[in-house]
Amino acid sequence: MTKSTYPDVEVPNLSVYDFLFGQLDAAARERVALIDGGSGAETTYGALVAQIDAVAGALAARGVKIGDVLGLLCPNSPAFATVFHGILRAGATVTTINSLYTSEAITEQLTDAGATWLFTVTPLLAGAAEAAERMGIDADHLVVLDGADGHPSLRDLLAQQAAPPEVSFDPATHIAVLPYSSGTTGRPKGVMLSHSNLVANVVQSAAIIGLGEDDRVLAVLPFFHIYGLTVLLNYALACRSSLVTMPKFELPEFLRIISEYRCTWVFIAPPIAVALAKHPLVDEFDLSSVEVVFSGAAPLDAELAGAVARRLNTRVRQGYGMTELSPVSHAIPVTRDDISLNTIGFALPNVECRLVNPETGAEIPVPESGVSEAGELLCRGPNVMLGYLGNEEATRSTLTDDGWLHTGDIATVNAEGIYSIVDRLKELIKYKGHQVAPAVLEALLLTHPLIADAAVIGVRDEDGQEIPKAFVVVQAGAALSEQEVMDHVAERVAPHEKVRRVEFIEAVPKTTSGKILRKDLRAREGVGA
């Protein structure tokens, strides 16, 4: 077991609302908290808090109690921030829902979470209404933020001008949010994150991710995903930065907003890094305001990161985490230009780590020099979830009795305490007894100038043996053969790591947070997820 190389930080025993807004002075109230990237409309911190209080008051007046679960199906917008924090201010729990979900998937999450209210917007109303009807959520409890006949709107809640309720609960045990795991493998599970979990992760992140009140932060990563929720929404607000919201990623709009609003921090997932490094449209916009591009949600290759850094003349950093960690556990400090971008940097303050052999369970020590053997990464700290909602079996398999969370990721650590993720434990390919890491091959494939994107999975050959297969997206207008792809990899890897099959596809299937949906690729092959 190793502690973070950073000193522990004090985690205040406060609700998310009290932590973020309890000490808002007069100067902070005048600062701009949120900018709608599409319209340019600004919301000050003072106005935001007044709206949050009003939403909390309206919900309490309409019967919402401490512990009730309310669903939030909404793309990034200032309204998301108001409603999310209004629900928490009322003592209720938010389950954030993927904006791309079908009505069936919305229903499943609402059912599993036990939600009695649903907030959405008109573009998503059709699916939301179907799900609400299946759930028995009546029209008065289906709030359409931008207004729809027969339903309350955000304007209605604010106009009610009800005083926020007096609520009391234990921040360490009261569930603030129920995000659902990405579902790349298995059935999505509700991750129980307390107010203390969210507060802790903001305080921990502050030691490494250096936002300030003069920063303008582009919020394109979805708030419904824990990365966007904690690192963008909550952390940026805690730093009194200004958040510029985008409802979805579209490259021309993404570049326009950065340029027009002079964004200084851009949080991304690796697919956006591919566009920043390779798309010709990038050269048509002034992105000189960008001081840091920070990637998370999936592994970012160092060469790709370097290409982004050179093209934008900026610093690129990477963090690591998972929903169950609220989500950040590791990050490369902004102040350290000497750390390889193939790593995930240091453990955050208050985070303890262990590497264990996945086959024997034996602990792998931190080396006195060089890099350790690879093993499964386990983490413990105040940001670790309470467990999975209604799923004790999954909780027991992920969380030990003494608080260690199995990440399912294979990692190494060097003598300085810098960690690197090798791959997912369950995604490693076994080729003739050798372990092959898909992430390594994917990063290598992306170094080819004619490859726009790539993913690798294990498939069976004619003899029933597992071999690496690459799914490749070619740059627009380019021509590339399967053999050229295989040769590109073969020249740069050990013999057992060669790509043995190639298939060209239109796009690599991914979650909104940028994780490759390997189960979809396996389904193409007719193999299990």
ZAMARGU-4260 file (C-alpha; in steps of 0.2 Angstrom, whole numbers, plus 5000, padded with zeros to 4 digits):
<rodrens>
0) 5000/5000/5000 | 5006/5018/4996 | 4999/5034/5001 | 4998/5049/4989 | 5015/5059/4987
5) 5004/5074/4991 | 5000/5078/5009 | 4982/5075/5015 | 4969/5089/5013 | 4955/5092/5025
10) 4938/5087/5018 | 4925/5099/5026 | 4909/5090/5033 | 4897/5100/5022 | 4884/5097/5009
15) 4888/5100/4991 | 4877/5116/4992 | 4885/5123/5008 | 4903/5119/5002 | 4901/5127/4985
20) 4890/5142/4989 | 4890/5144/5008 | 4904/5156/5008 | 4900/5167/4993 | 4905/5184/4996
25) 4899/5200/4988 | 4913/5200/4975 | 4910/5182/4970 | 4892/5185/4968 | 4896/5197/4954
30) 4907/5185/4945 | 4900/5176/4930 | 4897/5158/4934 | 4889/5151/4918 | 4889/5156/4900
35) 4877/5148/4887 | 4889/5145/4873 | 4875/5145/4860 | 4867/5162/4865 | 4880/5170/4876
40) 4868/5173/4890 | 4877/5175/4907 | 4872/5169/4924 | 4882/5177/4939 | 4886/5167/4955
45) 4873/5177/4964 | 4859/5174/4951 | 4864/5155/4951 | 4862/5154/4970 | 4845/5163/4970
50) 4839/5151/4956 | 4845/5136/4966 | 4837/5141/4981 | 4821/5145/4972 | 4821/5128/4964
55) 4824/5119/4980 | 4809/5129/4988 | 4797/5125/4974 | 4802/5107/4975 | 4799/5106/4994
60) 4782/5115/4992 | 4777/5102/4979 | 4781/5088/4991 | 4799/5083/4987 | 4807/5076/5003
65) 4825/5072/5009 | 4830/5056/5001 | 4818/5057/4986 | 4826/5052/4969 | 4823/5064/4954
70) 4829/5060/4937 | 4838/5073/4926 | 4839/5070/4908 | 4847/5086/4900 | 4861/5091/4889
75) 4874/5104/4896 | 4866/5121/4899 | 4865/5134/4913 | 4848/5126/4918 | 4856/5109/4921
80) 4867/5118/4935 | 4852/5126/4942 | 4841/5111/4943 | 4855/5099/4949 | 4860/5110/4963
85) 4842/5114/4967 | 4838/5096/4969 | 4853/5093/4981 | 4848/5109/4990 | 4831/5102/4994
90) 4840/5086/5001 | 4834/5075/4987 | 4845/5064/4976 | 4848/5066/4958 | 4850/5052/4945
95) 4858/5059/4930 | 4853/5051/4914 | 4863/5050/4897 | 4855/5061/4884 | 4857/5048/4871
100) 4847/5035/4880 | 4831/5027/4872 | 4815/5028/4882 | 4818/5010/4887 | 4835/5014/4894
105) 4828/5029/4903 | 4814/5018/4910 | 4826/5005/4916 | 4837/5019/4925 | 4822/5028/4933
110) 4815/5011/4939 | 4831/5005/4946 | 4834/5022/4955 | 4817/5023/4962 | 4814/5040/4954
115) 4798/5049/4956 | 4801/5065/4946 | 4810/5068/4929 | 4817/5084/4923 | 4820/5086/4904
120) 4820/5097/4889 | 4809/5098/4874 | 4821/5089/4862 | 4821/5074/4873 | 4803/5075/4879
125) 4797/5061/4868 | 4808/5048/4876 | 4806/5056/4893 | 4787/5056/4892 | 4786/5037/4887
130) 4797/5033/4901 | 4787/5044/4913 | 4771/5035/4908 | 4779/5018/4910 | 4785/5023/4928
135) 4768/5031/4933 | 4776/5048/4934 | 4762/5061/4931 | 4763/5077/4921 | 4765/5087/4936
140) 4781/5078/4940 | 4788/5078/4923 | 4796/5095/4922 | 4801/5102/4905 | 4814/5115/4908
145) 4811/5125/4892 | 4792/5124/4893 | 4779/5112/4886 | 4760/5112/4887 | 4754/5102/4902
150) 4770/5102/4911 | 4779/5113/4924 | 4794/5123/4917 | 4809/5129/4926 | 4802/5147/4924
155) 4787/5140/4934 | 4797/5134/4948 | 4807/5150/4949 | 4792/5161/4948 | 4784/5151/4963
160) 4797/5161/4974 | 4796/5148/4988 | 4809/5149/5002 | 4822/5135/5002 | 4818/5122/5015
165) 4828/5119/5031 | 4836/5102/5028 | 4848/5092/5039 | 4857/5076/5034 | 4874/5067/5036
170) 4885/5072/5021 | 4895/5056/5023 | 4880/5045/5021 | 4867/5055/5012 | 4867/5050/4993
175) 4869/5066/4982 | 4869/5058/4965 | 4866/5041/4957 | 4875/5041/4941 | 4875/5024/4932
180) 4891/5016/4926 | 4894/5017/4907 | 4888/5000/4903 | 4902/4995/4892 | 4902/4978/4900
185) 4887/4971/4909 | 4871/4979/4916 | 4873/4998/4921 | 4873/5000/4940 | 4868/5014/4951
190) 4884/5021/4959 | 4880/5029/4976 | 4890/5044/4979 | 4888/5054/4995 | 4889/5073/4997
195) 4906/5070/5006 | 4912/5060/4991 | 4908/5074/4979 | 4915/5087/4991 | 4931/5077/4994
200) 4935/5075/4976 | 4934/5093/4972 | 4946/5097/4987 | 4957/5083/4981 | 4957/5089/4963
205) 4962/5107/4968 | 4979/5101/4973 | 4984/5095/4955 | 4971/5103/4943 | 4975/5122/4945
210) 4959/5131/4940 | 4957/5150/4945 | 4944/5163/4946 | 4950/5171/4930 | 4948/5155/4920
215) 4935/5151/4907 | 4931/5133/4906 | 4923/5125/4891 | 4910/5113/4897 | 4907/5101/4882
220) 4909/5085/4892 | 4892/5080/4898 | 4887/5085/4916 | 4877/5069/4917 | 4893/5059/4917
225) 4903/5060/4933 | 4918/5067/4925 | 4909/5082/4918 | 4899/5083/4935 | 4913/5084/4947
230) 4928/5091/4937 | 4918/5104/4927 | 4902/5108/4935 | 4907/5107/4954 | 4926/5110/4953
235) 4925/5125/4942 | 4911/5133/4952 | 4921/5130/4968 | 4936/5139/4960 | 4924/5153/4955
240) 4929/5150/4937 | 4917/5154/4922 | 4909/5139/4913 | 4905/5140/4895 | 4892/5126/4891
245) 4889/5116/4875 | 4875/5104/4874 | 4884/5092/4863 | 4901/5090/4853 | 4901/5097/4836
250) 4919/5102/4830 | 4915/5119/4821 | 4904/5125/4836 | 4917/5118/4848 | 4931/5128/4840
255) 4920/5143/4838 | 4916/5144/4856 | 4934/5142/4862 | 4939/5156/4850 | 4924/5168/4854
260) 4924/5166/4872 | 4943/5165/4874 | 4942/5148/4884 | 4958/5145/4894 | 4954/5127/4900
265) 4947/5114/4888 | 4942/5097/4896 | 4941/5083/4884 | 4940/5065/4880 | 4952/5056/4868
270) 4941/5057/4853 | 4941/5076/4854 | 4960/5075/4855 | 4960/5065/4838 | 4951/5079/4830
275) 4962/5093/4838 | 4977/5084/4832 | 4972/5079/4814 | 4957/5089/4808 | 4961/5103/4795
280) 4946/5114/4802 | 4957/5118/4818 | 4968/5129/4808 | 4954/5141/4804 | 4951/5146/4822
285) 4961/5157/4835 | 4963/5145/4849 | 4978/5155/4857 | 4968/5158/4873 | 4969/5139/4878
290) 4982/5137/4892 | 4978/5118/4896 | 4969/5104/4887 | 4965/5091/4900 | 4959/5073/4895
295) 4951/5060/4905 | 4937/5046/4903 | 4949/5035/4893 | 4967/5033/4890 | 4976/5047/4880
300) 4992/5042/4870 | 5007/5052/4873 | 5011/5055/4854 | 4993/5060/4851 | 4994/5072/4866
305) 5010/5079/4860 | 5002/5082/4843 | 4988/5092/4851 | 5001/5102/4862 | 5011/5107/4847
310) 4997/5111/4836 | 4988/5122/4849 | 5004/5128/4857 | 4997/5123/4874 | 5000/5111/4889
315) 4991/5094/4888 | 4988/5084/4904 | 4979/5068/4908 | 4969/5062/4923 | 4962/5045/4928
320) 4947/5039/4937 | 4930/5030/4937 | 4912/5034/4942 | 4915/5024/4958 | 4929/5036/4963
325) 4918/5052/4961 | 4928/5051/4949 | 4946/5057/4950 | 4960/5047/4958 | 4976/5052/4948
330) 4981/5066/4937 | 4997/5074/4930 | 5000/5091/4938 | 4999/5106/4927 | 5015/5112/4934
335) 5025/5096/4928 | 5030/5097/4910 | 5043/5083/4913 | 5030/5069/4916 | 5026/5057/4901
340) 5009/5059/4895 | 5008/5040/4893 | 5006/5041/4912 | 4991/5046/4923 | 5002/5055/4935
345) 5001/5055/4954 | 4988/5049/4966 | 4977/5064/4972 | 4979/5069/4991 | 4970/5057/5003
350) 4971/5042/4990 | 4980/5026/4994 | 4984/5014/4981 | 4989/4996/4979 | 4994/4985/4964
355) 4991/4967/4966 | 4994/4952/4954 | 4977/4948/4946 | 4981/4929/4947 | 4989/4927/4964
360) 4983/4942/4973 | 5000/4946/4979 | 5004/4964/4982 | 5017/4972/4970 | 5029/4984/4979
365) 5034/5001/4973 | 5051/4999/4966 | 5066/5008/4973 | 5071/5013/4955 | 5063/5010/4938
370) 5045/5004/4935 | 5035/4990/4944 | 5027/4975/4938 | 5010/4977/4931 | 4995/4973/4942
375) 4977/4978/4946 | 4975/4995/4953 | 4966/4996/4970 | 4961/5013/4978 | 4955/5019/4994
380) 4950/5036/5000 | 4936/5048/5004 | 4931/5049/4986 | 4926/5030/4985 | 4908/5027/4983
385) 4896/5020/4996 | 4892/5005/4985 | 4880/5000/4971 | 4862/5004/4973 | 4852/4988/4977
390) 4866/4977/4972 | 4876/4969/4986 | 4884/4956/4976 | 4892/4969/4964 | 4897/4980/4978
395) 4906/4965/4987 | 4915/4960/4971 | 4921/4978/4969 | 4923/4985/4986 | 4932/4976/5000
400) 4927/4976/5018 | 4941/4988/5022 | 4937/5001/5009 | 4948/4996/4994 | 4940/4998/4977
405) 4945/4986/4963 | 4947/4997/4948 | 4948/4983/4935 | 4963/4992/4927 | 4980/4985/4925
410) 4994/4998/4930 | 5012/5001/4934 | 5020/5013/4946 | 5038/5020/4946 | 5049/5025/4960
415) 5043/5043/4961 | 5025/5037/4963 | 5019/5040/4945 | 5006/5028/4939 | 5003/5021/4921
420) 4988/5012/4915 | 4992/4997/4904 | 4974/4991/4901 | 4958/4985/4907 | 4959/4968/4916
425) 4945/4961/4907 | 4950/4968/4890 | 4968/4960/4889 | 4970/4949/4874 | 4979/4932/4878
430) 4989/4928/4862 | 4997/4911/4864 | 4999/4914/4882 | 5006/4932/4880 | 4996/4947/4886
435) 4992/4960/4873 | 4985/4977/4878 | 4972/4984/4866 | 4976/5002/4872 | 4994/5000/4867
440) 4989/4994/4849 | 4976/5008/4848 | 4988/5021/4852 | 5001/5014/4840 | 4988/5014/4826
445) 4983/5032/4829 | 5001/5037/4825 | 4998/5032/4806 | 4994/5048/4797 | 4980/5040/4787
450) 4971/5033/4802 | 4958/5044/4810 | 4953/5032/4824 | 4955/5014/4829 | 4950/5001/4841
455) 4956/4983/4845 | 4948/4968/4852 | 4952/4950/4854 | 4943/4938/4842 | 4945/4919/4838
460) 4955/4913/4823 | 4951/4897/4813 | 4960/4887/4827 | 4949/4895/4841 | 4964/4905/4847
465) 4962/4923/4853 | 4971/4935/4841 | 4971/4955/4840 | 4959/4962/4828 | 4959/4981/4823
470) 4944/4991/4818 | 4951/5006/4808 | 4943/5022/4803 | 4953/5030/4788 | 4955/5049/4786
475) 4943/5056/4773 | 4949/5054/4756 | 4963/5042/4760 | 4966/5024/4754 | 4974/5011/4765
480) 4975/4992/4764 | 4973/4979/4778 | 4991/4974/4775 | 4998/4992/4777 | 4989/4993/4793
485) 4996/4976/4800 | 5014/4981/4793 | 5013/4998/4802 | 5010/4989/4819 | 5022/4974/4816
490) 5036/4986/4813 | 5034/4993/4830 | 5029/4979/4842 | 5035/4962/4848 | 5029/4947/4838
495) 5015/4942/4849 | 5008/4960/4849 | 5005/4960/4830 | 4988/4964/4823 | 4982/4949/4815
500) 4966/4955/4807 | 4959/4972/4801 | 4942/4978/4797 | 4938/4996/4790 | 4923/5004/4798
505) 4914/5021/4797 | 4916/5026/4815 | 4922/5017/4832 | 4907/5015/4843 | 4910/5025/4859
510) 4901/5031/4874 | 4898/5050/4876 | 4913/5051/4888 | 4924/5043/4875 | 4926/5025/4880
515) 4926/5012/4866 | 4911/5001/4866 | 4920/4985/4864 | 4904/4975/4867 | 4897/4983/4851
520) 4913/4978/4841 | 4912/4960/4849 | 4894/4959/4844 | 4899/4962/4826 | 4910/4947/4828
525) 4896/4937/4836 | 4906/4935/4852 | 4900/4939/4870 | 4902/4956/4878
</rodrens>
